[in-house]
């Protein structure tokens, strides 16, 4: 299998770099400046697909430890889509998760793991330790995975119970929980409304969840008004 040499890959990334986009992107993503090139996501996704058609495992070995934003994102996208067994994907994911240091890599990689839809029980077992993690982006990753793949009739009870128990001071964890609650409200209004009415979420998360529900176009005007009465 052919693979893209690292030097060639860097040349292609630098050719795709947009300084204005880099400045904009770095303003949204926490971390030191100068750790990204400014390559847009559609271009990174196209590169990840190309890598997956070649020796993707060599790419992962060669880029291990590289903390350039685009390289870390590519590593996550390749792990999400590489032609491998699901057990191997989870193993690779377990090694990758500690590399996540910002919400963008966290959310994009989680949203790209489409294969988990066919392996929900195994995925949930994999996520459970991360749902107890004290590390901000490990916990956020697990919460976003619950939101992306487990808001289903079979798992909604577990998801809401889990979101209720999460207590973490990290801003990106709290935002993820509030985001998940707002999506749950759209998909399972009655069950999620019961949670909000109980006022047992972290107070900041309760109010942010209500705000995000009210920002949704999929929530009725009547519900938006009603939700205001549940703020704490």
C-alpha positions as CSV (number, residue, x, y, z in Angstrom):
1,X,0.0,0.0,0.0
2,X,1.2,3.5,-0.8
3,X,1.3,6.1,1.9
4,X,2.0,9.8,1.8
5,X,5.6,10.6,3.0
6,X,5.5,12.9,6.0
7,X,7.5,15.6,4.2
8,X,5.1,15.4,1.3
9,X,2.2,15.6,3.6
10,X,3.5,18.7,5.3
11,X,4.2,20.3,1.9
12,X,0.6,19.7,0.9
13,X,-0.8,21.0,4.2
14,X,1.4,24.1,3.9
15,X,0.1,24.6,0.4
16,X,-3.5,24.5,1.7
17,X,-2.8,26.8,4.6
18,X,-4.8,30.0,4.9
19,X,-3.3,32.5,7.3
20,X,-6.5,34.4,7.8
21,X,-8.4,31.2,8.6
22,X,-5.6,30.1,11.0
23,X,-6.0,33.4,12.9
24,X,-9.8,32.9,13.0
25,X,-9.5,29.2,14.0
26,X,-6.9,29.9,16.7
27,X,-9.2,32.6,18.2
28,X,-11.8,29.9,18.8
29,X,-9.6,27.1,20.0
30,X,-7.7,27.2,23.3
31,X,-4.0,26.6,23.2
32,X,-0.8,28.4,22.1
33,X,-0.8,30.3,18.9
34,X,1.3,29.1,16.0
35,X,0.3,25.4,16.6
36,X,-1.8,25.3,13.4
37,X,-1.5,26.1,9.7
38,X,-5.1,27.1,8.9
39,X,-6.3,24.2,6.8
40,X,-10.0,23.9,6.5
41,X,-11.9,20.8,7.6
42,X,-13.2,19.7,4.1
43,X,-9.6,19.6,3.0
44,X,-8.5,17.7,6.1
45,X,-11.3,15.2,5.6
46,X,-10.2,14.7,1.9
47,X,-6.6,14.1,3.0
48,X,-7.7,11.6,5.7
49,X,-9.7,9.6,3.1
50,X,-6.6,9.5,0.9
51,X,-4.4,8.4,3.8
52,X,-7.0,5.6,4.7
53,X,-6.7,4.3,1.1
54,X,-2.9,3.8,1.7
55,X,-0.8,2.6,4.6
56,X,-2.7,4.4,7.2
57,X,-1.0,2.6,10.1
58,X,2.4,3.9,8.8
59,X,0.9,7.4,8.9
60,X,-0.1,6.9,12.6
61,X,3.3,5.6,13.5
62,X,5.1,8.4,11.7
63,X,3.0,11.2,13.3
64,X,2.9,9.8,16.8
65,X,3.7,12.7,19.2
66,X,3.3,15.4,16.7
67,X,1.1,18.2,18.2
68,X,0.4,20.3,15.2
69,X,-3.4,20.9,15.1
70,X,-3.9,19.6,11.6
71,X,-1.8,16.5,12.2
72,X,-3.7,15.6,15.4
73,X,-7.0,16.2,13.6
74,X,-5.8,14.0,10.7
75,X,-4.8,11.2,13.2
76,X,-8.3,11.3,14.7
77,X,-10.1,11.3,11.4
78,X,-7.9,8.4,10.1
79,X,-8.6,6.4,13.2
80,X,-12.3,7.0,12.8
81,X,-12.4,5.8,9.2
82,X,-9.5,3.4,8.7
83,X,-10.4,0.0,7.3
84,X,-9.8,-2.1,10.4
85,X,-11.7,-4.2,12.8
86,X,-13.8,-2.4,15.4
87,X,-11.7,-3.8,18.2
88,X,-8.6,-2.3,16.6
89,X,-10.4,1.0,16.1
90,X,-11.2,1.1,19.8
91,X,-7.6,0.3,20.7
92,X,-6.3,3.1,18.5
93,X,-8.9,5.4,19.9
94,X,-7.8,4.6,23.4
95,X,-4.3,5.7,22.5
96,X,-5.5,8.8,20.7
97,X,-7.9,10.3,23.3
98,X,-5.1,11.6,25.5
99,X,-3.9,13.6,22.5
100,X,-7.2,15.6,22.5
101,X,-6.5,19.1,23.8
102,X,-9.3,21.2,22.3
103,X,-13.0,21.0,21.6
104,X,-12.6,21.0,17.8
105,X,-10.6,17.8,17.6
106,X,-12.8,16.3,20.3
107,X,-16.1,17.0,18.5
108,X,-15.0,16.4,14.9
109,X,-13.4,13.0,15.7
110,X,-16.4,11.9,17.8
111,X,-18.8,12.9,15.0
112,X,-16.7,10.9,12.5
113,X,-16.9,7.6,14.3
114,X,-19.9,6.4,12.3
115,X,-19.0,2.7,12.7
116,X,-20.0,2.8,16.4
117,X,-23.6,2.8,15.3
118,X,-23.3,-1.0,14.7
119,X,-21.4,-1.6,17.9
120,X,-23.2,0.4,20.6
121,X,-22.9,-2.0,23.5
122,X,-19.1,-2.4,23.0
123,X,-18.7,1.4,22.5
124,X,-20.6,2.1,25.7
125,X,-18.3,-0.2,27.7
126,X,-15.3,1.6,26.1
127,X,-16.7,5.0,27.1
128,X,-17.7,4.3,30.7
129,X,-14.2,4.8,32.2
130,X,-14.0,8.2,30.3
131,X,-17.3,9.2,31.7
132,X,-15.6,9.1,35.1
133,X,-12.5,10.8,34.0
134,X,-11.3,14.0,35.8
135,X,-9.6,15.1,32.5
136,X,-11.6,17.8,30.8
137,X,-11.4,16.6,27.2
138,X,-11.5,12.9,28.0
139,X,-14.8,13.5,29.7
140,X,-16.0,15.9,27.0
141,X,-15.3,13.3,24.3
142,X,-17.4,10.7,26.2
143,X,-20.3,13.1,26.6
144,X,-20.2,14.1,22.9
145,X,-20.2,10.5,22.0
146,X,-23.3,9.9,24.1
147,X,-25.0,12.8,22.4
148,X,-24.0,11.8,18.9
149,X,-24.9,8.1,19.1
150,X,-26.8,7.2,22.2
151,X,-29.8,9.5,22.2
152,X,-32.1,6.5,21.3
153,X,-35.0,4.9,23.0
154,X,-32.8,2.1,24.2
155,X,-30.2,4.4,25.8
156,X,-32.0,7.7,26.7
157,X,-32.5,6.7,30.3
158,X,-28.8,5.9,30.7
159,X,-27.7,9.1,29.0
160,X,-29.9,11.4,31.1
161,X,-28.9,9.6,34.3
162,X,-25.2,9.9,33.3
163,X,-25.5,13.6,32.4
164,X,-27.2,14.3,35.8
165,X,-24.3,12.8,37.7
166,X,-21.5,14.6,35.9
167,X,-19.9,17.3,38.1
168,X,-16.8,18.9,36.6
169,X,-15.5,22.4,36.7
170,X,-14.1,22.4,33.2
171,X,-15.9,24.8,30.9
172,X,-15.8,22.5,27.9
173,X,-17.3,19.6,30.0
174,X,-20.2,21.8,31.2
175,X,-20.9,23.1,27.7
176,X,-20.9,19.5,26.3
177,X,-23.4,18.4,29.0
178,X,-25.6,21.4,28.3
179,X,-25.4,20.8,24.6
180,X,-26.3,17.1,25.1
181,X,-29.3,18.0,27.3
182,X,-30.6,20.4,24.7
183,X,-30.4,17.8,21.9
184,X,-32.0,15.3,24.2
185,X,-34.9,17.7,24.8
186,X,-35.5,17.9,21.0
187,X,-35.5,14.1,20.6
188,X,-37.0,13.1,23.9
189,X,-38.9,16.1,25.2
190,X,-40.9,14.5,28.0
191,X,-38.0,12.5,29.5
192,X,-35.7,15.5,29.3
193,X,-38.3,17.9,30.6
194,X,-38.6,15.7,33.7
195,X,-34.9,16.1,34.3
196,X,-35.0,19.9,33.9
197,X,-38.1,20.2,36.1
198,X,-36.2,18.3,38.8
199,X,-33.6,21.1,38.9
200,X,-30.9,18.5,39.9
201,X,-28.4,19.3,37.2
202,X,-25.4,21.4,38.0
203,X,-27.0,24.9,38.3
204,X,-24.8,26.4,35.5
205,X,-25.5,23.4,33.3
206,X,-29.2,23.7,34.0
207,X,-29.4,27.3,32.9
208,X,-27.0,26.8,29.9
209,X,-29.2,23.8,28.8
210,X,-32.2,26.0,28.9
211,X,-30.4,28.7,26.9
212,X,-29.4,26.2,24.2
213,X,-32.9,24.7,24.0
214,X,-34.2,28.2,23.5
215,X,-31.7,28.8,20.7
216,X,-32.9,25.8,18.8
217,X,-35.2,26.1,15.9
218,X,-36.6,22.7,16.7
219,X,-38.1,23.9,20.0
220,X,-41.5,25.5,19.9
221,X,-42.1,29.1,21.0
222,X,-44.4,27.8,23.8
223,X,-41.6,25.5,25.1
224,X,-39.1,28.3,24.9
225,X,-41.2,30.4,27.2
226,X,-42.0,27.6,29.5
227,X,-38.3,26.7,29.9
228,X,-37.6,30.1,31.3
229,X,-39.5,29.1,34.4
230,X,-37.1,26.3,35.1
231,X,-34.0,28.4,35.4
232,X,-32.2,28.3,38.7
